[in-house]
Structure formats: C-alpha cells, structure tokens
Amino acid sequence: MRRNGCKWNGCLMGIILFCVIFAICLEDAQAIPVFARKYKTSCATCHEAYPRLNGVGEAFRLNGYKFADDELYIKDEPVELGDEAYKRLWPNAIWPSDMPGIPPISITLDNDFTYDIGGTEKARSEFKTPRLAKILGAGAFGDNVSAFVELSFERQGAGSAAHHGGTATTEGTETDVAGWIQFEDLFEKENLYNFRVGTIGMHEIGLFTHRGHNRFSITNYFYGITTPGLTSHNLEAAIAGILPGKHDGTFKGSPFNLHAQPGIELNGFNKRWRYALGLTNGNGNKFNDNNTEKDVYFQLAHKIGGIGFDGSGMSDNDDLGAGSDPWVDDSVTLSLFGYYGTATIEIDSAQETLATDDDYSSKEPDRFWRIGPGILWRTGDLQLGGGYIWGKNENMFGAAAAGRQAVDSQSWFVEANYFAKPWLIPYVRYETTKFSNLPKEVTTDDEASFANGIDQSRIVVGTKMLLRANVTLGLEGLFYTKDDRRTTNDDKSQFIASLRIAF
C-alpha cells in the first residue's frame, strides 16, 4: 500500500464517501455454482449478482432446481437409478429416479475486513479472513424430488453467535449444518403442492421480496431482528428482586429471529402466485427447541409482469446464455409475511434458573407475532422496494417485569439498487425499528424515555462488484442516525469490505 501520510480514519471515511457519492450520482445505466457446470452456462444466467437471483433463477429454484423444459438445457447426463418401465411395475418394483452425473457440490469462501467508525470496539480495524466457508450440495433427483445441503464453517466471534446461535469464543471454528428434502407435485397437481422437511425458511421466513438469503447488501435487514437485544440499567435490580441476594443473574430473552430452522413446509406456485405454510420448532437459529409449542408462518407473493414463477416468459431455445442484461425483469412483486410463535424467557443465576414456564414464575411464556407487506419494483436497471412489519410480544421480559405487559414493535425500510454496469451495483437502504410500551423495570428511570420506547435507525450504503461472475467484492458503510438502546450510547457505525468466491 502506498503511504501518503493520511490516517486510517480519513482514508476509510473517504472510501465510504466515495460509495455514497457513487450510489447517488451515477448516470449510466442465484442457485449454486454446480449448476453452471451442469448446464454449461454462466452464473449470470440465474443471478443478478451472486447470490441474488434473477427471474430465471427464481423459477429454477422454485421448480426444484429444474427448468420447465430441463431436457433442452441439461448438458450433464444424469445417472439412471432404474428403468422408466419400473413405473408400470410399482409397487412391485422401486420407483425409478436418477442422480446428477457429476457430484453436485460447490464451495463458497467469505473474507471480510471491518472498520469501527464509532470507535467503540477494542480493535478499530479487523481482518476476518477467512470468516466463513461453506460446502453446498443441491439438485433434482428424478421428476419429483429435490434436496439441498449446506455445511458451514465459521470463525467463532466473527458473527457465528449472531447467525447460528452458537457461543462465541476467542478461538476455534463453529460448524453448522442445514438441509432439506422436498417432494413435489403431490396429488398430481403440477407445482401446486410441494412438501419440504428439514431446515426450512431460508427463502420463506421473511418477506419474499426482501429475503436475507437473497440480498445485495452485506448486512442483513433490520426487520429480521425481532427483540430489542438490550441489557437495561434497571434489569439487574429487577433480577435481584426476584432472586434476593443473588446479583449474578443474567437475562435470556426471546431467541427468535428471522432465520431458517428445523420444521416442515407446504409450498406451491403458478405463473403469478406463490405461497408457503410452515411449522417450525421456533427457537430462532438454534437447533434444539426450548418449549413444546411449535411456531407457524406463512408467505404469499404475487408478481405482475416479468418472468413468471413457473419460468414462463423465458427463451424457448436450447441456449441458456445469460444475455446482455440478465437482471432486467420489468415487474412488480407484492409479498405478505406472517409469523406466530412462543418463546421461553429465562433468568439465570449461579444457584438456579427461572423460566416463564416454571411453577415458581407463574407467568406464561412469551407469545408473539409479526406480520407485514413488502413490494419490489424492477424497471430496467433500477430496482426500488420497501416493507413494513408490525409485531407484538405478550410477555417479552418474563418474571423481570412486575406485571405482564405487551411490547409493541414496528419496523420499516426502503431501498434502491442500480445496475450502473453489468458488474457494478450501487445500493442504498434506510431502515428503522422501534419497540414501544416497554415495562419500566427494563428501561431507565427517565419516564420520558420509557414512554418513547427504543428506536434504532440507520443508513446502509454500498456497492457490489462482480470481479468475475463467481467472485464478488462488496464495500458497505453502516451509519446509525438514531440508537436508543439502553446498553450504550456508543456509535455502532462501521465500514465493511467483503470478498466472496463461489465455485
């Protein structure tokens, strides 16, 4: 690096400012990598910018990793597991199927660099290289079965606790596994009834138009955070009142967030509509459940114009070439998402544990719900969207609050993405979340602050660059315009650079 005497702070702020100006002033206007090998085509065929899917990729995913006329495009001959004539012999023969001729395995590697703009971390700058590695496998097995598996290795302390429910430590690597099997076209109704079992919700728990697994930004959406995540000034005193003489108590709130989790799902689609209904453990991103009740969710989407969910509108030739503008899909997509669940609230000390379902507590578990709409408008090189999520937690703080008091929440966002070049996509998002009607035991003594609740607002601005079709570089700045969390008044703004490769 050429040294010019400037300080790190000034250099990095300059980079962020460049991203902001670039996103505002420019005037010119996914599936996994194994499928590029299977169909001998570019990643850009199914992705706007890896891993975000375009209309073709969305239809391919919904159809169980197949195109509507798959035989026209497939270049890797599958291995037959039984003759087609066995169908006529069933149940006296095994139903025939096939599996991919080449191993359906891909690998991704994420490398991050973060810089703490607010100056609240022990290390202002930090290399997280590599931060995350994944082994991915997916494919169709015959006409009516598809599967997905993901084995990830993430450095502990580099986001693993937040993303996978693990315990962050200073050393080691956390391993996580996710996967599902889907049985399709049940009752001989093409695309309408598909049954999935395993890790569900990667693309369904959340707004269809703005899913965490299908975003441009490095940072996930605010609306996926469903609890305020605070340790208040008065919470220690409240715990001491419950457990007299024991001041080492810790509070464990609802672990729920919008994250894939074990369960079952029924989904289906046609040209313009898509639905999903799911039943899950409901313990957030943790594998084991912490209560006997199960959570439920639904997702609806309606697309006006563009390539249909069933792939209608795609080219009919046998060449899957990405074309000059694979991201162009002039359309409006509307979505609606709802979730209802139950969480156990725990207060721990060295001597004992109190939970909302204990006889000692005599308080009911925290029952909560979230619901809201989203919209995504694609027109040429520009994409505009937004969403709004309402929610309520009936007993968010368990025995720490003197009386059962429902906490209300609201979260909304607007964002814009622009394809300045086929390989260069600046974006900007403004988002806010608010928790109101909080019990006084878990807020400050300031009654005015208690009445206003907890507000957080931030601007996420950055640019995504395709150095190659399967190599991306993201530059992103997070700027908090408001942060009322009672834990701190520190500025959590930061700059992130992320280099990712998939093959």
C-alpha positions in Angstrom: 0.0 0.0 0.0 1.4 3.4 -0.9 1.8 5.6 2.2 0.7 9.2 1.9 0.5 10.2 5.5 -3.2 10.1 5.8 -4.7 8.4 8.8 -6.8 5.2 8.6 -9.9 7.0 9.7 -9.6 9.6 7.0 -8.8 7.0 4.3 -11.7 4.8 5.2 -14.1 7.6 5.5 -13.0 8.7 2.1 -13.8 5.2 0.7 -17.3 5.3 2.3 -17.9 8.8 1.0 -17.0 7.6 -2.5 -19.6 4.8 -2.1 -22.2 7.3 -1.1 -21.5 9.7 -4.0 -21.2 6.8 -6.4 -24.6 5.4 -5.4 -26.2 8.8 -5.8 -24.5 10.4 -8.9 -24.1 7.6 -11.4 -25.9 8.4 -14.6 -25.3 5.3 -16.8 -27.2 3.0 -16.6 -28.7 -17.4 -7.9 -28.8 -21.5 -7.3 -25.2 -22.6 -6.6 -22.2 -22.9 -8.9 -22.6 -26.6 -9.6 -25.5 -25.7 -11.8 -23.2 -23.7 -14.1 -21.2 -26.9 -14.7 -24.4 -29.0 -15.1 -25.9 -26.7 -17.8 -22.6 -25.3 -19.1 -23.7 -21.7 -18.6 -22.6 -18.6 -16.7 -23.7 -17.8 -13.1 -25.3 -14.7 -14.5 -27.9 -16.9 -16.2 -29.7 -17.3 -12.8 -28.2 -14.4 -10.7 -28.4 -10.6 -10.9 -25.2 -10.6 -8.8 -24.3 -13.8 -6.9 -26.1 -14.8 -4.7 -29.1 -12.7 -5.6 -31.4 -14.5 -8.0 -33.0 -13.0 -11.1 -36.3 -14.1 -12.6 -34.8 -17.2 -14.3 -33.0 -18.3 -11.2 -36.1 -17.8 -9.0 -38.1 -20.0 -11.3 -35.3 -22.6 -11.4 -35.2 -22.7 -7.5 -38.9 -22.9 -7.1 -39.2 -25.8 -9.6 -36.8 -28.0 -7.5 -33.6 -27.0 -9.3 -35.0 -27.8 -12.7 -36.1 -25.7 -15.7 -39.6 -26.3 -17.1 -38.1 -27.9 -20.2 -35.0 -29.2 -18.5 -34.0 -31.7 -21.2 -33.5 -28.8 -23.6 -30.7 -27.3 -21.4 -29.0 -30.0 -19.4 -25.5 -30.8 -20.6 -24.5 -33.4 -17.9 -26.3 -36.6 -18.4 -27.8 -37.9 -15.2 -27.2 -41.5 -13.9 -30.4 -43.5 -14.1 -31.5 -45.4 -11.0 -33.9 -47.8 -12.5 -35.6 -48.2 -15.9 -38.6 -46.0 -16.8 -40.6 -49.2 -17.2 -40.4 -49.8 -13.5 -43.1 -47.2 -13.0 -45.6 -49.6 -14.5 -44.5 -52.4 -12.1 -44.7 -50.3 -8.9 -45.3 -51.3 -6.1 -43.6 -54.5 -7.1 -40.5 -52.5 -8.2 -38.6 -49.5 -6.9 -39.8 -46.3 -8.5 -37.2 -45.1 -11.0 -35.2 -42.0 -10.4 -31.8 -40.5 -11.3 -29.0 -38.5 -9.8 -26.5 -36.0 -11.2 -23.7 -37.4 -13.3 -21.2 -35.0 -11.7 -21.1 -34.6 -7.9 -23.5 -31.7 -7.1 -21.0 -30.0 -4.8 -19.9 -26.3 -4.6 -17.8 -24.3 -2.2 -18.0 -20.7 -1.1 -15.5 -18.6 0.8 -16.1 -15.3 2.5 -13.3 -12.9 3.6 -14.2 -9.7 5.5 -12.5 -6.5 6.7 -14.3 -4.3 9.2 -13.5 -0.8 10.5 -15.2 0.6 13.5 -16.2 4.2 12.6 -17.8 4.9 16.0 -14.6 3.8 17.9 -16.4 1.6 20.4 -14.6 -1.7 19.7 -11.2 -2.8 21.2 -9.8 -3.1 17.6 -10.8 -0.3 15.3 -9.9 -2.4 12.2 -10.0 -6.1 11.9 -9.3 -8.8 9.2 -11.7 -11.7 9.2 -10.1 -13.8 6.5 -11.5 -16.2 6.0 -14.6 -15.6 8.0 -16.9 -18.3 6.6 -16.5 -21.3 4.3 -19.4 -23.4 3.0 -19.8 -26.7 1.2 -23.0 -26.7 -0.7 -24.9 -29.5 -2.5 -28.2 -29.4 -4.3 -30.0 -31.0 -7.1 -33.1 -32.7 -8.6 -33.5 -36.5 -8.2 -35.9 -37.6 -10.8 -39.0 -35.6 -11.6 -40.5 -35.0 -8.2 -37.7 -34.9 -5.5 -35.1 -32.3 -4.8 -32.7 -31.7 -2.0 -30.3 -29.1 -0.6 -27.5 -29.4 2.0 -25.2 -26.8 3.4 -22.2 -27.4 5.7 -20.6 -24.2 7.0 -17.5 -23.4 9.0 -17.5 -20.0 10.7 -14.8 -18.4 12.9 -16.3 -18.0 16.4 -16.6 -14.4 17.4 -16.9 -13.4 13.7 -20.7 -13.5 13.7 -21.3 -17.1 14.5 -23.2 -16.4 17.7 -25.5 -14.0 16.0 -26.1 -16.0 12.9 -26.2 -19.6 14.1 -27.0 -19.5 17.8 -23.5 -20.6 18.9 -21.4 -19.5 21.9 -18.8 -17.1 20.7 -15.3 -17.7 22.0 -11.9 -16.3 21.1 -10.6 -19.4 19.4 -12.0 -22.2 17.2 -14.4 -22.6 14.4 -18.1 -23.3 14.6 -19.7 -25.9 12.3 -23.3 -25.7 11.3 -25.4 -27.9 9.0 -28.6 -27.2 7.2 -30.5 -29.2 4.6 -33.9 -30.2 3.3 -35.7 -32.7 1.1 -38.7 -31.7 -1.0 -41.4 -33.9 -2.6 -43.0 -32.1 -5.5 -46.2 -32.1 -7.5 -48.2 -34.0 -4.9 -51.7 -35.3 -5.8 -50.5 -35.0 -9.5 -51.0 -31.2 -9.3 -48.0 -29.7 -11.0 -46.2 -27.1 -8.9 -49.2 -26.5 -6.5 -48.4 -28.8 -3.6 -44.8 -29.4 -2.6 -43.8 -30.8 0.8 -40.5 -29.9 2.4 -38.8 -31.3 5.5 -35.6 -30.3 7.2 -34.1 -26.8 7.6 -36.8 -24.6 6.2 -37.3 -20.9 5.8 -34.1 -19.8 4.1 -36.3 -18.1 1.5 -39.6 -18.3 3.2 -39.2 -16.9 6.8 -39.4 -13.2 5.8 -40.7 -11.1 3.0 -40.4 -12.8 -0.3 -39.4 -9.5 -1.9 -36.6 -8.9 0.6 -35.2 -12.2 2.0 -32.0 -12.3 4.0 -30.6 -15.1 1.7 -31.3 -13.0 -1.5 -29.9 -9.6 -0.8 -27.2 -7.4 -2.3 -26.1 -5.9 0.9 -23.5 -7.4 3.3 -25.6 -6.5 6.3 -29.0 -8.2 6.9 -32.3 -6.4 7.2 -33.3 -4.7 10.4 -36.7 -6.2 10.3 -35.2 -9.7 10.9 -34.3 -8.6 14.5 -37.4 -9.4 16.5 -36.3 -8.5 20.0 -34.5 -5.3 21.2 -31.5 -7.1 22.4 -30.8 -4.9 25.4 -29.5 -5.2 28.9 -31.1 -2.3 30.6 -29.9 -0.1 33.5 -32.6 -1.4 35.8 -32.6 -5.1 34.7 -30.0 -6.1 37.3 -32.1 -4.6 40.1 -35.2 -6.3 38.8 -33.4 -9.7 38.8 -32.1 -9.1 42.3 -35.7 -8.5 43.4 -36.7 -11.9 42.0 -33.6 -13.7 43.4 -32.8 -11.9 46.6 -29.2 -11.7 47.4 -28.1 -13.1 44.1 -26.8 -10.3 41.9 -25.1 -12.5 39.4 -28.3 -13.2 37.5 -28.4 -13.0 33.7 -31.4 -12.4 31.5 -32.1 -14.5 28.4 -34.8 -13.0 26.2 -36.6 -14.5 23.3 -34.0 -16.1 21.0 -36.3 -15.7 17.9 -35.1 -14.0 14.8 -36.0 -14.4 11.1 -33.7 -17.4 10.4 -34.1 -20.8 8.8 -34.9 -23.5 11.4 -36.0 -27.2 11.6 -39.6 -27.9 10.6 -41.9 -28.9 7.7 -43.4 -26.8 5.0 -46.1 -26.9 2.3 -45.5 -24.6 -0.7 -46.6 -24.1 -4.3 -46.7 -21.7 -7.2 -48.1 -20.9 -10.6 -47.3 -18.2 -13.1 -48.1 -15.2 -10.9 -48.7 -16.6 -7.3 -46.5 -18.2 -4.8 -47.3 -19.4 -1.2 -45.6 -21.2 1.7 -47.0 -22.5 5.0 -44.6 -23.8 7.7 -44.5 -25.4 11.1 -41.2 -25.0 13.0 -39.5 -25.5 16.4 -39.5 -21.8 16.8 -36.3 -21.4 18.8 -34.7 -18.9 16.4 -31.5 -20.0 14.9 -30.8 -22.7 17.5 -31.4 -26.3 16.5 -32.9 -27.7 19.8 -36.3 -26.4 20.9 -36.8 -24.9 24.3 -40.6 -25.4 24.6 -43.2 -27.9 23.5 -45.2 -25.5 21.4 -44.5 -25.1 17.7 -44.4 -21.9 15.7 -46.3 -21.3 12.4 -45.6 -18.9 9.5 -47.0 -18.1 6.0 -45.7 -16.3 3.0 -47.6 -15.0 -0.1 -46.2 -13.4 -3.2 -47.8 -12.0 -6.4 -45.8 -11.0 -9.4 -47.2 -8.6 -12.1 -45.3 -8.8 -15.4 -41.8 -10.2 -16.0 -40.8 -13.8 -15.9 -43.4 -16.0 -14.1 -42.6 -18.0 -11.0 -43.1 -21.1 -13.2 -40.5 -19.8 -15.7 -43.0 -18.7 -18.3 -41.5 -15.9 -20.4 -38.1 -17.5 -20.7 -36.5 -18.0 -24.1 -37.5 -21.3 -25.7 -34.2 -22.1 -27.4 -31.7 -24.6 -26.1 -29.1 -21.9 -25.2 -29.2 -20.7 -21.6 -26.9 -17.8 -22.3 -27.2 -15.0 -19.7 -27.8 -12.3 -22.4 -26.6 -8.7 -22.1 -28.9 -7.7 -19.3 -29.8 -10.8 -17.2 -31.1 -8.6 -14.3 -33.8 -6.9 -16.4 -37.2 -8.3 -15.4 -39.7 -5.4 -15.6 -42.2 -6.3 -13.0 -43.8 -5.5 -9.7 -43.8 -8.2 -6.9 -46.0 -7.9 -3.9 -45.4 -10.0 -0.8 -47.0 -10.7 2.6 -45.4 -12.4 5.6 -46.7 -13.5 9.0 -45.3 -15.4 11.9 -46.8 -16.6 15.2 -44.7 -18.2 17.9 -43.9 -18.9 21.6 -40.6 -18.3 23.5 -39.5 -19.3 26.9 -37.9 -16.4 28.9 -35.2 -17.4 31.3 -33.4 -15.7 34.2 -30.2 -17.5 35.3 -28.1 -17.3 38.4 -25.3 -19.5 39.7 -27.9 -21.1 42.1 -31.0 -21.5 40.0 -32.8 -20.8 36.8 -36.3 -19.2 36.5 -38.2 -19.7 33.2 -41.6 -18.4 32.2 -43.0 -22.0 32.1 -41.8 -22.8 35.7 -44.3 -23.1 38.5 -42.2 -20.6 40.5 -42.6 -17.9 37.9 -46.4 -18.5 37.4 -46.0 -16.4 34.2 -47.0 -17.6 30.8 -44.3 -17.9 28.0 -43.9 -15.0 25.6 -46.3 -15.4 22.7 -45.6 -13.1 19.9 -46.5 -12.4 16.3 -45.1 -10.5 13.3 -46.9 -9.5 10.0 -46.4 -7.1 7.2 -46.2 -6.4 3.4 -43.4 -5.8 1.0 -43.0 -4.5 -2.6 -40.3 -4.8 -5.2 -40.4 -2.8 -8.5 -38.0 -3.7 -11.2 -37.8 -1.3 -14.2 -34.8 -1.6 -16.5 -31.6 -1.1 -14.5 -33.3 0.2 -11.4 -34.9 -1.7 -8.5 -36.9 0.0 -5.8 -38.5 -1.7 -2.8 -39.6 -1.5 0.8 -41.5 -3.3 3.5 -43.3 -2.7 6.9 -43.5 -5.3 9.7 -45.8 -4.9 12.8 -45.4 -7.0 15.9 -46.3 -7.7 19.5 -44.7 -9.7 22.3 -47.2 -10.5 25.1 -44.5 -11.2 27.8 -41.1 -10.2 26.4 -39.3 -9.9 29.8 -40.9 -12.7 31.8 -40.5 -12.5 35.6 -38.2 -9.5 35.3 -41.3 -7.3 34.7 -43.7 -6.7 37.7 -46.7 -7.4 35.6 -47.4 -9.0 32.2 -47.1 -6.2 29.7 -47.3 -6.5 25.9 -44.5 -4.8 23.9 -45.3 -3.4 20.5 -42.8 -3.3 17.6 -42.7 -1.7 14.2 -40.0 -1.9 11.5 -39.9 -0.5 8.0 -37.3 0.1 5.3 -36.9 1.5 1.8 -34.1 0.6 -0.6 -32.8 1.2 -4.1 -30.4 -0.9 -6.3 -29.0 0.3 -9.6 -27.1 -1.6 -12.2 -24.6 1.0 -13.3 -22.7 -1.7 -15.2 -23.3 -5.4 -15.5 -20.7 -5.9 -12.9 -21.3 -2.8 -10.7 -24.4 -2.4 -8.5 -24.5 0.5 -6.0 -27.3 0.3 -3.4 -28.7 2.3 -0.5 -31.2 1.4 2.2 -32.8 3.3 5.0 -34.4 1.2 7.8 -35.8 1.8 11.2 -37.2 -0.4 14.1 -39.0 0.6 17.2 -40.1 -1.2 20.4 -42.6 0.7 22.5 -44.7 0.2 25.6 -41.7 -1.3 27.5 -42.1 -2.1 31.2 -40.3 0.3 33.4 -38.2 -2.4 35.1 -36.2 -2.8 31.9 -35.7 0.8 30.9 -34.0 3.8 32.5 -35.6 5.8 35.3 -36.4 8.5 32.8 -40.2 8.3 32.3 -39.9 10.3 29.0 -37.5 7.7 27.6 -39.7 4.9 28.9 -42.7 6.3 27.1 -40.9 6.7 23.8 -39.6 3.2 23.8 -36.4 2.1 21.9 -35.7 3.5 18.4 -33.0 2.4 16.0 -32.5 3.9 12.6 -29.6 3.5 10.1 -28.5 4.1 6.5 -26.8 1.2 4.7 -25.0 2.3 1.6 -22.5 0.4 -0.6 -21.7 -1.1 -3.9 -21.4 -4.7 -5.1 -18.8 -5.5 -7.8 -18.6 -8.7 -9.8 -14.9 -9.1 -10.3 -15.9 -12.3 -12.1 -19.3 -14.0 -12.4 -18.5 -16.0 -9.3 -16.2 -13.5 -7.5 -17.8 -10.6 -5.7 -16.4 -7.6 -3.8 -18.7 -5.7 -1.5 -18.0 -2.3 0.1 -20.5 -1.1 2.6 -21.0 1.6 5.2 -23.5 1.4 8.1 -24.4 4.8 9.6 -26.7 4.9 12.7 -28.9 8.0 12.7 -30.6 7.0 15.9 -29.9 4.3 18.5 -31.8 4.4 21.8 -30.7 1.1 23.2 -30.2 1.3 26.9 -27.0 -0.7 26.9 -24.9 2.1 25.4 -24.8 5.5 23.8 -21.9 4.5 21.6 -21.9 4.9 17.9 -22.1 1.4 16.2 -21.5 2.8 12.7 -18.9 0.8 10.7 -17.4 0.1 7.3 -17.3 -3.5 5.9 -15.4 -4.9 2.9 -16.3 -8.5 1.9 -14.6 -10.6 -0.8 -16.5 -13.7 -1.8 -15.8 -16.6 -4.2 -18.0 -19.5 -5.2 -17.0 -22.5 -7.3 
